[in-house]
Structures are given as structure tokens and as C-alpha cells.
């Protein structure tokens, strides 16, 4: 009988990242599980997101966006699950004895042992079994068990080894460390043995755990590489984010229409009712839960069917290239908001200017702070993160340009993608475009940026479209990282809980940074970042950030490096000064260089403050 140990809680935000469709996760019983595709998700427990048409245009998504299912466990009597759970399948299918090192194929299939208890080895009757931590992946996104028999018998040395056949219901293979400390597959029947590490093999099929295999196109060979399940090449999620901005952010969430869109089970119950009595029962249930009349309920249902929300604004002329500029415009434009809006800003530019003026009279101010043009507190924001699929990389990954993305729906029949809502707050500021234009046209600064751009073009790293290593972008990105690190030490925010968004374009005169925190909870956060956006606090934050950028504990080594980080895409930037946790940086912790702010006099590179003075 199933108990609560069969269910493992997962954060919503993890479902678009390391625990998304196609990933391998570890459950609360220490088993490794493969997360199944969206075609297996409980359709009645899914909620369609509304007021996201602009987001879909920006992210080049034509499908509907749907929230993953939520579930809770009722243990009062027999186990009851309220809501819906995401299906998984145990993978890898092989287990290894901790004493005799014998490999067993799916020993849990015919076992009566409870899920939270260890399985005993049937070979030595003493050891316990644990799942192996190896798998095989292809660059097409396939994931299969390691063919242990094939690997152990790859290079037969006699007839017995050549004719040794695989027997699925027998445990005759061992996995042991040899005298060199490397894993080796051994056959107890014929004595064959071979090394496991970095093994390639070919099959003419595509496969995912728990699904039938498919023949490859034209029967061509598919290269698989054996690696450990925690290797980053096994799974790389592909997700994108966008802010919900006016007019969609102004939708009244207290309206019956919107509340009904969030109750997919109620809507489905009414629409799917086949008998009048059943429909009447479902209608009464909805009226009771939503506290409305029958007339109001049917009016809201008709509004959903007409999709009035989608047609209210014409989004046909919006392109993906407009996303960052549209967000920049929304952030910098003074406007009025509903109290229930998902996007609310407070413009503090006037206060900032007056405060800087008072400090300038006392002479107690760093020149660099005058580069700040606009200062805005983002009191509330809503971020939509869409899970577009995943990638895997075998040894032949370099032959693919780009690496194929596997859709979260393996069947290709669904008209929706999983997405999550994140609610939070932030601070936004822009730099004086006139100052930045003069600075970025300095020949030595342009040359330094072009070197990074050349390396980026030669690398295999793929970043969001807005991440172009221009002087402007590198400056903004480096400053954003310094501020996040200061928020961690001054305001007590863990750096991993903060996110950045860089708005950079010389053509569109964009030079802005949004630093925000957002969680999958409509309550958002507690106002800490908004407080730091107030001029008196922001000046201290900015002053500390500029001081931090001038010196690194790894200097002079860090400041003189020709290149650091992935593909040498950083210059004066290391863990001692500006690098952040990967969860905080949207751009893979690259395109960072403190020299763009502090300058390098011995090479003739001017500091930013020299242009502020001018």
C-alpha cells in the first residue's frame, strides 16, 4: 500500500530548473527518479495562466502557459491526495550491492519491502542494494541505462567471452574499483572485464526512461556517452523569464472572472458534467466556493470562453526583440497603478537628485554616484518563467549547432507549456546615457570589450539574446554583481535569493539594472529591497559597491588577468570580488570586468569617474 513516503515535495521554482521534465532527482527515500513528461501530468489539476499574452510574444511562445499541479497529503485515514502529483519513474534501473559489488536489474520490481526500507542482496544475502549512479545520454536528449553487459564484453579475449550472452534475470555482473582506482565492469561467467569511465557506444534508437524506444531517423547511429547522473551534461534545463507589465499587470485579481480562471477544477467539473443533476451539483459547489450567484458564475464562464482578456489589447505587433525595451519603458515611465496590480513602481529620482545636491554642497560624495540618472523602487512585480525543455550533451556535442532541445511534451500533442509565477519586489536604476556614450566610445575600452566578444563568438556558450559583450553591458553587469554582493552584506539578503536583469542598448539608449527577489507565492517578499532603494540607503549601498570594485583580495593577480571563467569571458572578475551564485546570475557569470569601472592607468584605460567629472 502506498504511504506518504511515495511522494516527495518539490518547490514550484525547481520545476523549471533542476527538477524539470527530463531531470533525475533524488526523493526522500534516497531513490533516483526520472521526472516524466507533461503528457502524463493530471490535466484536471492544471491551471491556465491568464494576462500573459505579451509575455508569450516576448518569449516566442504560441502555446498556452499552465501552472504545474499542486497537491497535499491527507493522512487522517487512508492515504488521500488532494490535487495532482507529477509522475516519476525510478531510474537508473540497476542496483549495486555494497558488499559483493554485484549488479542487479530492477530488484524492487518483485520485492515486498516497503519503499523506505533497504533491499537485501540476493547474491551474498548480507549486503544492501543501492541504485547505481551512472547513466548514458545522447546529444539528442536521450537517456538510457548503462548497457553493463555490452561494456564488460566490449573487447573479448577468447571464445567464451565472445559468446557470453546477456541474461536479464541473473545477477552475474560486478562493478568494482580496480588497482588504479577506476570503475571496472566484470563478468562472473566468462571473466571478461572493461573500464567504465568515459565510455561511448552507439545505438540506432532514441529513448527516455519509462517510454518505448523509437528508431532513429533513417536508422542512423546515435552516440551515447556513459556518465554519472550528477554530471551537468546529463540535464540542462531551458527556461526563460519575462516581467508582466501594464496593461496586463493591471488586471483586477479580485474579480470573479480572474478567480474562476484560477479554479480549473471547478470549471472542468461544470463543463465536463454530462447529466443535468451532476452539472447542477457542480454549479452549486462553485457558487459556494466563489461566493457568487448563479447568474454571475455563468457570466464569468462565458467571459472565459470568449477570451475577452486576450482580445482586449492588440499584441500582434509585439516581437521578441521588444521585450527588454518594453520592460525598460514600463520601469522608467511614471504612471498610476491599481492597488491590486502585479506591477507597481515608486519613482524616487527627484528625491535622489535633491539628496545628491545636499551631499555635493558638503563635498561628501564620490564622483561615480553622479552617473545614476533614475532611481525607482519596484514595490511589486510578477515574473513568468516558462519551461521550454531540456538538453543533454554526449561526447559528440560539438557536432551539434545548436544542441537539440527536447520539448517537455514527448508526444508533441499538447498545446501548452509548464510555467510558474514569481512574485516579489526590487530596485531599478539607470545610468546617465550621455556619460555612458562618451565613456563607451573610448578606443581602449572598446578594444577591451571586443576581445571578450571575439572569445564569446569562438566559444560554445549560449546566452540570452540581450547578453552582448559591449562596453555598456559589461559595465552594467559588473555593477549589478557588486550591488548584489553588497545587498548580501548590508541588507542580509542571501545572494542566491536575488536576481538581476540588465537593460543595455546604445541604439535604444538603455542603460539600466533591475535587482529583485521573487518567489512562487503571491505574498512576495517583505519590503527589504524597497527600503534599500531609498536615496539615503541607496547612496551607502552604491558607495560600498564602488569601493568593492576598486580592490579585490586577489589583486594584483585578478586585475591583471588576460582572461578568467568559462572560455575566458571575464577579465578582472573572480570569486573574491564580483562572481555570484549561479542562481543569481542570468548570464552564466560571464562578461564581468572591474577595469571598466575602476580603470587601469598603467594601460591608459580611464576610470568611469573621469567621465563623470567631465
C-alpha positions, 0 to 999 in steps of 0.5 A: 500500500502506498504511504506518504513516503511515495511522494516527495515535495518539490518547490514550484521554482525547481520545476523549471530548473533542476527538477524539470521534465527530463531531470533525475532527482533524488526523493526522500527515500534516497531513490533516483527518479526520472521526472516524466513528461507533461503528457502524463501530468493530471490535466484536471489539476492544471491551471491556465495562466491568464494576462500573459499574452505579451509575455508569450510574444516576448518569449516566442511562445504560441502555446498556452502557459499552465501552472504545474499541479499542486497537491497535499497529503491527507493522512487522517485515514487512508492515504488521500491526495488532494490535487495532482502529483507529477509522475516519476519513474525510478531510474537508473534501473540497476542496483549495486550491492555494497558488499559483493559489488554485484549488479542487479536489474530492477530488484524492487520490481518483485520485492515486498519491502516497503519503499523506505526500507533497504533491499537485501542482496540476493547474491551474498544475502548480507549486503544492501542494494543501492541504485547505481549512479551512472547513466548514458545520454545522447546529444539528442536528449536521450537517456538510457541505462548503462548497457553493463553487459555490452561494456564488460564484453566490449573487447573479448579475449577468447571464445567464451567471452565472445559468446557470453550472452546477456541474461536479464534475470541473473545477477552475474555482473560486478562493478568494482574499483580496480588497482588504479582506482577506476570503475571496472565492469566484470563478468562472473561467467566468462571473466571478461572485464572493461573500464567504465569511465568515459565510455561511448557506444552507439545505438540506432534508437532514441529513448527516455526512461519509462517510454518505448524506444523509437528508431532513429531517423533513417536508422542512423547511429546515435552516440551515447556517452556513459556518465554519472547522473550528477554530471551537468551534461546529463540535464540542462534545463531551458527556461526563460523569464519575462516581467508582466507589465501594464496593461496586463499587470493591471488586471483586477485579481479580485474579480470573479472572472480572474478567480474562476480562471484560477479554479480549473477544477471547478470549471472542468467539473461544470463543463465536463458534467454530462447529466443535468443533476451532476452539472447542477451539483457542480454549479452549486459547489462553485457558487459556494466556493466563489461566493457568487450567484448563479447568474454571475458564475455563468457570466464569468464562464462565458467571459472565459470562453470568449477570451475577452482578456486576450482580445482586449489589447492588440499584441500582434505587433509585439516581437521578441526583440521588444521585450527588454525595451518594453520592460525598460519603458514600463520601469522608467515611465511614471504612471498610476497603478491599481492597488491590486496590480502585479506591477507597481513602481515608486519613482524616487529620482527627484528625491535622489537628485535633491539628496545628491545636491545636499551631499555635493554642497558638503563635498561628501560624495564620490564622483561615480554616484553622479552617473545614476540618472533614475532611481525607482523602487519596484514595490511589486512585480510578477515574473513568468518563467516558462519551461521550454525543455531540456538538453543533454550533451554526449561526447559528440556535442560539438557536432551539434549547432545548436544542441537539440532541445527536447520539448517537455511534451514527448508526444508533441500533442499538447498545446501548452507549456509548464510555467510558474509565477514569481512574485516579489519586489526590487530596485531599478536604476539607470545610468546617465546615457550621455556619460555612458556614450562618451565613456563607451566610445573610448578606443581602449575600452572598446578594444577591451570589450571586443576581445571578450566578444571575439572569445564569446563568438569562438566559444560554445556558450549560449546566452540570452539574446540581450547578453552582448559583450559591449562596453555598456553591458559589461559595465552594467553587469559588473555593477549589478554583481557588486550591488548584489554582493553588497545587498548580501552584506548590508541588507542580509539578503542571501545572494542566491535569493536575488536576481538581476536583469540588465537593460543595455542598448546604445541604439535604444539608449538603455542603460539600466539594472533591475535587482529583485527577489521573487518567489512562487507565492503571491505574498512576495517578499517583505519590503527589504529591497524597497527600503534599500532603494531609498536615496539615503540607503541607496547612496551607502549601498552604491558607495560600498559597491564602488569601493568593492570594485576598486580592490579585490583580495586577489589583486594584483593577480585578478586585475591583471588577468588576460582572461578568467571563467568559462572560455575566458569571458571575464577579465578582472572578475573572480570569486573574491570580488564580483562572481555570484551564485549561479542562481543569481546570475542570468548570464552564466557569470560571464562578461564581468570586468572591474577595469571598466569601472575602476580603470587601469592607468598603467594601460591608459584605460580611464576610470568611469569617474573621469567621465563623470567629472567631465 
